């Protein structure tokens, strides 16, 4: 185990360094200035602002200074919000993104597994057709299409839910539904395929021959085999959901990390954009590691090598 963790750490650190390096130079190569606004600043004021944040230094020196701060956990100050650090901006938006991500992860996984199992047990029947429709809708419709449709039906026509903002728990229902649909589609598709294969396995045939009930056979023998492949996709899926959807948070006006990322990108707030990218990359690496460990724990045939 220790050797496996050391090897993964030896891969994760260069990967994170490559992400930081590529993102840093891409942001600085983009046209425009973080200090551009509708009212043009006098040249001397803009020079002072650039000197204050070290943007007048050579790009290589800026990169080394930023990298040194990132290693210490200092992601620097925001270029557009004086007095606010990047860590503070991310910390303010992360709770909302975590609520959205965790709720969508739980709903998408539970509903997707249930729908996939029902489809596999009733192939070419109503449940199977329903699962197919859900998969096509979840994978085919992007969030910027499903979000307005759900708002139109449940907020504008029926008036059951608020359209935007964070006024209470009910404000999260529509955003969570939009985030849940693609994950539900992927999970149900994998579960259906895995369950269909598990039902033909020797272990299931032996359990049936022993006279066990259908429920016992499905829950104890077929379901663990069918859901094992899900572990490999839940790592990156959880990372994407926990950091929040860029489009969903922007559409519903939720003060999460995703909305901060979009606004900072439009305003060329380099440090905030880089901070969110680093957070996302670190989450992917950590959650993929946890997924590998969980997979090895669930399947004794897998060795951490």
C-alpha positions as CSV (number, residue, x, y, z in Angstrom):
1,X,0.0,0.0,0.0
2,X,2.8,2.5,1.0
3,X,4.6,1.8,-2.3
4,X,1.4,2.3,-4.3
5,X,0.7,5.7,-2.6
6,X,4.3,6.8,-3.2
7,X,4.1,5.9,-6.9
8,X,0.8,7.7,-7.2
9,X,2.2,10.8,-5.4
10,X,5.2,10.7,-7.8
11,X,2.7,11.0,-10.7
12,X,0.3,13.4,-9.1
13,X,2.9,16.1,-8.3
14,X,4.3,16.4,-11.9
15,X,0.7,16.3,-13.2
16,X,-0.4,19.2,-10.9
17,X,2.7,21.1,-11.8
18,X,2.0,20.7,-15.5
19,X,-1.6,21.9,-15.0
20,X,-0.4,25.0,-13.1
21,X,2.3,25.8,-15.7
22,X,0.1,25.4,-18.7
23,X,-2.8,27.4,-17.2
24,X,-0.5,30.2,-16.0
25,X,1.1,30.8,-19.4
26,X,-2.2,30.4,-21.3
27,X,-3.8,33.0,-19.0
28,X,-1.0,35.5,-19.5
29,X,-1.0,34.9,-23.3
30,X,-4.7,35.8,-23.5
31,X,-5.3,39.4,-24.9
32,X,-6.6,42.1,-22.7
33,X,-5.8,43.4,-19.2
34,X,-7.4,42.7,-15.8
35,X,-7.5,46.5,-15.2
36,X,-9.4,47.3,-18.4
37,X,-12.9,48.7,-17.8
38,X,-15.5,50.9,-19.3
39,X,-13.7,54.0,-18.0
40,X,-10.1,53.8,-19.2
41,X,-7.5,54.3,-16.5
42,X,-4.7,56.9,-16.9
43,X,-1.5,55.2,-18.0
44,X,0.3,56.0,-14.8
45,X,-2.5,54.6,-12.7
46,X,-2.5,51.3,-14.7
47,X,1.3,51.1,-14.4
48,X,1.0,51.5,-10.6
49,X,-1.6,48.8,-10.5
50,X,0.5,46.4,-12.6
51,X,3.5,47.1,-10.3
52,X,1.4,46.5,-7.2
53,X,0.5,43.0,-8.3
54,X,3.9,42.2,-9.9
55,X,2.5,42.2,-13.5
56,X,5.3,44.5,-14.7
57,X,7.9,41.7,-14.0
58,X,9.0,39.3,-16.8
59,X,6.5,36.4,-17.2
60,X,9.1,33.8,-16.1
61,X,9.7,35.7,-12.8
62,X,6.0,36.0,-12.3
63,X,5.6,32.3,-12.8
64,X,8.3,31.4,-10.2
65,X,6.8,33.8,-7.7
66,X,3.3,32.3,-8.2
67,X,4.6,28.8,-8.0
68,X,6.4,29.5,-4.8
69,X,3.3,31.0,-3.3
70,X,1.1,28.1,-4.4
71,X,3.5,25.6,-2.8
72,X,3.0,27.4,0.5
73,X,-0.8,27.5,0.0
74,X,-0.9,31.1,-1.0
75,X,-2.9,31.6,-4.3
76,X,-2.4,35.3,-4.3
77,X,-4.8,38.3,-4.2
78,X,-7.7,38.9,-6.5
79,X,-6.9,41.4,-9.3
80,X,-10.5,42.7,-9.5
81,X,-11.6,42.6,-5.8
82,X,-9.1,44.7,-3.7
83,X,-8.5,43.2,-0.3
84,X,-9.8,39.8,-1.2
85,X,-7.5,36.8,-1.6
86,X,-8.2,34.0,-4.0
87,X,-8.4,31.5,-1.1
88,X,-11.1,33.6,0.5
89,X,-13.1,33.9,-2.8
90,X,-12.9,30.1,-3.3
91,X,-13.8,29.5,0.4
92,X,-16.9,31.6,0.1
93,X,-18.2,29.8,-3.0
94,X,-17.1,26.2,-2.1
95,X,-19.9,25.5,0.5
96,X,-22.6,26.2,-2.2
97,X,-20.7,24.1,-4.8
98,X,-20.3,21.3,-2.2
99,X,-24.0,21.2,-1.5
100,X,-24.9,21.1,-5.2
101,X,-22.2,18.5,-5.9
102,X,-22.9,16.1,-3.0
103,X,-26.7,16.2,-3.6
104,X,-26.3,15.6,-7.4
105,X,-23.8,12.8,-6.8
106,X,-26.0,11.0,-4.3
107,X,-29.2,11.5,-6.4
108,X,-27.5,10.5,-9.7
109,X,-25.9,7.4,-8.3
110,X,-28.9,6.1,-6.3
111,X,-31.4,6.8,-9.1
112,X,-29.1,5.6,-11.8
113,X,-28.4,2.3,-10.1
114,X,-32.1,1.7,-9.4
115,X,-33.0,2.6,-13.0
116,X,-30.2,0.4,-14.4
117,X,-31.1,-2.6,-12.3
118,X,-34.8,-2.2,-13.2
119,X,-33.9,-2.0,-16.9
120,X,-31.7,-5.1,-16.8
121,X,-34.3,-7.2,-14.9
122,X,-37.1,-6.1,-17.3
123,X,-35.3,-6.0,-20.6
124,X,-37.3,-4.9,-23.6
125,X,-40.2,-3.8,-21.3
126,X,-41.4,-0.5,-19.9
127,X,-38.5,0.0,-17.4
128,X,-36.0,-0.7,-20.1
129,X,-37.5,1.8,-22.4
130,X,-37.7,4.4,-19.6
131,X,-34.0,3.9,-18.9
132,X,-33.1,4.3,-22.5
133,X,-35.1,7.5,-22.7
134,X,-33.3,8.8,-19.6
135,X,-29.9,7.9,-21.0
136,X,-30.6,9.6,-24.3
137,X,-32.0,12.7,-22.5
138,X,-29.1,12.9,-20.0
139,X,-26.4,12.4,-22.5
140,X,-27.9,14.3,-25.4
141,X,-29.2,17.4,-23.7
142,X,-26.6,19.9,-22.4
143,X,-27.2,21.7,-19.1
144,X,-27.9,25.0,-20.8
145,X,-30.9,23.4,-22.5
146,X,-32.3,21.4,-19.6
147,X,-31.9,24.3,-17.1
148,X,-34.2,26.8,-19.0
149,X,-36.7,24.0,-19.7
150,X,-37.0,23.0,-16.0
151,X,-37.2,26.7,-15.0
152,X,-40.0,27.3,-17.6
153,X,-42.1,24.3,-16.3
154,X,-41.5,24.3,-12.5
155,X,-40.9,28.0,-11.9
156,X,-42.6,30.0,-14.6
157,X,-45.7,27.8,-15.3
158,X,-46.3,26.0,-12.1
159,X,-44.7,28.4,-9.7
160,X,-43.5,25.7,-7.4
161,X,-39.8,26.6,-7.2
162,X,-37.8,29.9,-7.4
163,X,-36.1,30.7,-10.7
164,X,-32.7,31.8,-9.3
165,X,-30.8,32.9,-6.3
166,X,-30.1,31.1,-3.0
167,X,-33.1,31.8,-0.8
168,X,-33.4,28.4,0.9
169,X,-33.2,24.6,0.3
170,X,-35.9,24.8,-2.4
171,X,-33.5,27.0,-4.4
172,X,-31.2,24.0,-4.9
173,X,-33.8,21.6,-6.3
174,X,-33.7,22.7,-9.9
175,X,-29.8,23.1,-10.1
176,X,-29.4,19.7,-8.5
177,X,-31.8,18.2,-11.0
178,X,-29.9,19.7,-13.9
179,X,-26.6,18.3,-12.5
180,X,-28.1,14.9,-11.7
181,X,-29.5,14.1,-15.2
182,X,-26.1,13.5,-17.0
183,X,-24.7,11.4,-14.1
184,X,-28.0,9.5,-13.8
185,X,-27.7,8.6,-17.5
186,X,-24.1,7.4,-17.3
187,X,-24.7,5.4,-14.1
188,X,-27.9,3.7,-15.4
189,X,-26.2,2.8,-18.6
190,X,-23.2,1.2,-16.9
191,X,-25.4,-0.5,-14.3
192,X,-27.7,-2.0,-16.9
193,X,-24.8,-3.4,-18.9
194,X,-23.1,-4.7,-15.7
195,X,-26.3,-6.2,-14.3
196,X,-27.1,-8.0,-17.6
197,X,-23.6,-9.5,-17.5
198,X,-23.7,-10.4,-13.8
199,X,-27.0,-12.2,-14.2
200,X,-25.3,-14.6,-16.6
201,X,-22.3,-15.2,-14.3
202,X,-21.5,-18.5,-12.6
203,X,-22.0,-17.1,-9.1
204,X,-25.6,-16.0,-9.9
205,X,-26.4,-19.3,-11.6
206,X,-25.1,-21.2,-8.6
207,X,-27.1,-19.0,-6.2
208,X,-30.3,-19.7,-8.3
209,X,-29.6,-23.4,-8.3
210,X,-29.4,-23.3,-4.4
211,X,-33.0,-22.1,-4.4
212,X,-32.3,-18.5,-3.1
213,X,-35.0,-15.9,-3.7
214,X,-34.7,-13.6,-6.7
215,X,-34.2,-10.6,-4.4
216,X,-31.4,-12.3,-2.5
217,X,-29.7,-13.3,-5.7
218,X,-29.9,-9.8,-7.2
219,X,-28.8,-7.9,-4.0
220,X,-26.1,-10.2,-2.7
221,X,-24.6,-11.7,-5.9
222,X,-25.5,-9.7,-9.0
223,X,-25.6,-6.1,-7.8
224,X,-22.0,-6.0,-6.3
225,X,-20.7,-7.2,-9.6
226,X,-22.8,-4.8,-11.7
227,X,-21.9,-1.7,-9.7
228,X,-18.2,-2.4,-9.4
229,X,-17.4,-0.6,-12.7
230,X,-19.1,2.5,-11.4
231,X,-16.3,3.2,-8.9
232,X,-13.9,4.1,-11.8
233,X,-16.2,6.9,-13.1
234,X,-17.3,8.3,-9.8
235,X,-13.9,9.8,-9.0
236,X,-13.9,12.3,-11.9
237,X,-17.6,12.7,-11.8
238,X,-17.5,13.7,-8.1
239,X,-14.7,16.2,-8.8
240,X,-16.7,17.8,-11.5
241,X,-19.9,18.0,-9.4
242,X,-18.2,19.1,-6.2
243,X,-16.5,22.1,-7.9
244,X,-19.9,23.0,-9.3
245,X,-21.1,23.3,-12.8
246,X,-20.0,26.5,-14.5
247,X,-23.1,26.8,-16.6
248,X,-25.6,25.8,-13.9
249,X,-24.3,28.1,-11.2
250,X,-24.3,31.0,-13.7
251,X,-27.8,30.3,-14.9
252,X,-29.3,30.0,-11.5
253,X,-27.3,32.8,-9.9
254,X,-25.8,30.7,-7.2
255,X,-22.7,32.1,-5.4
256,X,-20.5,29.0,-6.0
257,X,-17.0,28.3,-7.3
258,X,-18.3,27.9,-10.8
259,X,-19.9,31.3,-10.9
260,X,-16.7,32.9,-9.5
261,X,-14.7,31.1,-12.2
262,X,-16.9,32.4,-15.0
263,X,-16.9,36.0,-13.8
264,X,-13.2,35.9,-13.2
265,X,-12.5,34.6,-16.7
266,X,-14.6,37.3,-18.2
267,X,-12.8,40.0,-16.1
268,X,-9.4,38.5,-16.7
269,X,-8.9,38.0,-13.0
270,X,-5.9,35.6,-13.6
271,X,-5.3,34.6,-10.0
272,X,-8.9,33.5,-9.3
273,X,-9.1,31.5,-12.5
274,X,-5.8,29.8,-11.7
275,X,-6.9,29.0,-8.2
276,X,-10.1,27.3,-9.3
277,X,-8.1,25.3,-12.0
278,X,-5.7,24.1,-9.3
279,X,-8.6,23.2,-7.0
280,X,-10.3,21.2,-9.8
281,X,-7.1,19.4,-10.8
282,X,-6.3,18.5,-7.2
283,X,-9.8,17.2,-6.6
284,X,-9.5,15.0,-9.7
285,X,-6.2,13.5,-8.6
286,X,-7.4,12.9,-5.0
287,X,-10.7,11.4,-6.0
288,X,-9.2,9.2,-8.6
289,X,-6.8,7.8,-6.0
290,X,-9.7,7.2,-3.6
291,X,-11.6,5.4,-6.4
292,X,-8.7,3.1,-7.1
293,X,-8.3,2.3,-3.4
294,X,-12.1,1.6,-3.1
295,X,-12.0,-0.5,-6.3
296,X,-9.2,-2.6,-4.9
297,X,-11.0,-3.0,-1.6
298,X,-14.2,-4.1,-3.3
299,X,-12.6,-6.5,-5.7
300,X,-9.9,-8.8,-4.1
301,X,-8.7,-9.8,-7.5
302,X,-7.3,-6.2,-8.1
303,X,-3.8,-5.6,-6.8
304,X,-2.4,-2.1,-6.1
305,X,0.5,-2.4,-8.5
